Amino acid sequence: MKDKNKMAVLYFLLALTTFSLGLAFALSPYPLETIIQLAKAAETAEERAHEQQHNGSNVENGFSPVSPELSKQVTNQSKRVTINLSPQSLIQSGSPLQGNPAAPITIVEFGDFQCEFCGRFAKETEPKINATYIQTGKANMIFKNFVTHGPDSITAAIAAQCANDQDKFWNFYNLLYKNQGGENTGWAGENTGWANTNNMKKFAMQISGLNTQKFNSCLESAKYKSLVDKDNALAISSGFQGTPTFVIEKKDGSKAETLLGAYPFPSFKAIIDKKLSE
């Protein structure tokens, strides 16, 4: 009888301890790693299947690593870049924005239009973020170029900025990722893949309300080459390791967290919800 009483007390103490630890854990701010783990546990079977279908060392969060050669090239060609990722600064520098500029949370995407993982984010995760947070005024999104896949990626980045001249960046963004072809990564020679100049002009013709004459003139003059170079230098100087990279921050640029890779929607949701409650 005494043994039974002892066991009952032990079980009670164990349950009480477990409850206390769980309560303390729930009330404490989660570190990024914990948020990601919780979010991954909430993934649907479909989202897990998308992750598992990609081979290589970057399966878990899906990203294309930046090459050491590119890092060296950008560093040598650019002057010292002041790292300022505040939303206001990025918008003033010409970065495309979707959503309410006054939204409490800003998501900054550093991407390459030839990066397959950027394409996966644009087609599968961005629409959910858009519907849940951008259209409801809880967050906005800014795009920065991080050209990691060769000369054709530079062409695509310039073309997208030319579309932005006519407030058609996000239309062009969605169109390019919807029609994304294979990656061209040869920095040593000319690339003539799906993201070449002629194809950029053809894509522009599909966007309603876009003046193709102005777009073509902008693209042919490489009007935004210097902007793309500055974006790249900013990404490298910030220590970003690949595409896509996301910076999720408050509207004043504070409490920024960096997320490397095309994580599924639950990971973004966990981080954004945490920031909205801070």
Secondary structure, 3 states (H helix, E strand, C coil): CHHHHHHHHHHHHHHHHHHHHHHHHHHCCCCHHHHHHHHHHCCCHHHHHHHHCCCCCCCCCCCEECCHHHHHHHHHHCCCCCCCCCHHHHHHCCCCEECCCCCCEEEEEEECCCCHHHHHHHHHHHHHHHHHHHCCCCEEEEEEECCCCCHHHHHHHHHHHHHHCCCCHHHHHHHHHHCCCCCCCCCCCCCCCCCCHHHHHHHHCCCCCCCHHHHHHHHHCCCCHHHHHHHHHHHHHCCCCEECEEEEEECCCCCCEEEECCCCHHHHHHHHHHHHHC
